[in-house]
Structure formats: structure tokens, C-alpha cells
Amino acid sequence: MRNQSFKPGQFVPESGIYRVEHERHRLMHEATLLEETRFPVCRKCGIAVRFSLVRIVESRKILPFRSNPILIEFPESPLVVAS
């Protein structure tokens, strides 16, 4: 599963540290995400961001994801990305 790529809105399969790759506006970084939550969207490139698992982490050691200056929680209503 480590080479698999995930999209915003998909459910996180395992709690862990995920590599976050943006379209072109930002270098790769990492985010810690909790199992069974949704992968977030990027404030700038929207749903063009991709995630891949770097390392599994016990879920009891992870705080739930909260929106930040780069990533925002996946909206439950349809996403509209400004062009």
C-alpha cells in the first residue's frame, strides 16, 4: 500500500504519516492523518493534491486532522474549485 496514491475525499485506509504532493505551487511535505477520516483538499490546488503513505502510526497517538494554512478538511457538499 506504500506506493498507492490517494485523492482528496477518499477515506484514509490506515492512520499514519502521508506524503503530500501538490500540483506545482508547493514542494512535497508530510501530514499525519487518522484512519477512516477523509483525505483533505489543498487551499490552492484543490483536488489536484495527492497523498501516499510513508509510515503507519498507532491511531491513539494521533490528533485528528484540523484545517491549516495549506490543507482544509474535505467538504461534505460538492467541492467547487476556483479557476
C-alpha positions in Angstrom: 0.0 0.0 0.0 3.0 2.3 0.4 3.2 3.2 -3.3 -0.6 3.7 -3.7 -1.7 7.3 -4.3 -4.9 8.7 -2.7 -7.1 11.6 -3.7 -9.0 14.2 -1.5 -12.3 12.9 -0.3 -11.2 9.2 -0.2 -11.1 7.6 3.2 -7.7 7.3 4.9 -7.0 3.5 4.9 -4.5 3.5 7.8 -3.5 6.0 10.4 -0.1 7.3 9.6 2.2 9.9 8.1 1.4 10.7 4.5 3.5 12.4 1.8 1.5 15.3 0.3 2.3 16.2 -3.3 0.8 19.4 -4.7 0.3 20.2 -8.4 3.0 22.9 -8.9 2.7 25.6 -6.3 4.4 23.9 -3.3 7.1 21.4 -2.5 6.2 18.0 -1.1 5.5 17.9 2.7 4.0 15.4 5.2 0.8 15.3 7.1 -0.4 12.9 9.9 -3.9 11.6 9.2 -6.3 9.4 11.1 -7.8 6.2 9.7 -11.4 6.4 8.4 -11.3 10.2 8.0 -11.2 11.8 4.5 -8.1 13.0 2.8 -8.2 16.8 2.8 -8.1 19.2 -0.1 -5.4 21.9 -0.8 -6.4 25.6 -0.4 -4.5 26.4 -3.6 -4.6 23.4 -5.9 -7.9 21.9 -4.6 -8.4 18.3 -5.5 -5.1 18.1 -7.6 -3.2 17.2 -4.4 -2.2 13.5 -3.9 -1.3 11.5 -0.8 0.9 8.4 -0.3 1.6 6.5 3.0 5.1 7.0 4.4 4.7 5.2 7.7 1.8 3.7 9.8 1.3 5.2 13.2 -0.9 3.9 16.0 -4.1 5.9 15.9 -4.2 6.5 19.6 -1.0 8.6 19.2 -2.5 10.9 16.5 -4.6 14.0 17.0 -7.5 14.4 14.5 -6.7 16.5 11.4 -7.6 20.1 11.5 -7.6 22.6 8.7 -4.4 24.7 8.4 -3.0 27.3 6.0 -2.2 24.6 3.4 -4.8 21.8 3.7 -8.5 22.0 4.6 -11.0 19.3 5.6 -12.8 17.7 2.7 -16.3 19.3 2.4 -19.3 17.1 2.7 -21.1 19.1 -0.1 -19.7 19.1 -3.6 -16.4 21.0 -3.9 -16.1 24.0 -6.2 -12.6 24.9 -7.1 -12.0 28.5 -8.3 -10.0 28.8 -11.6 
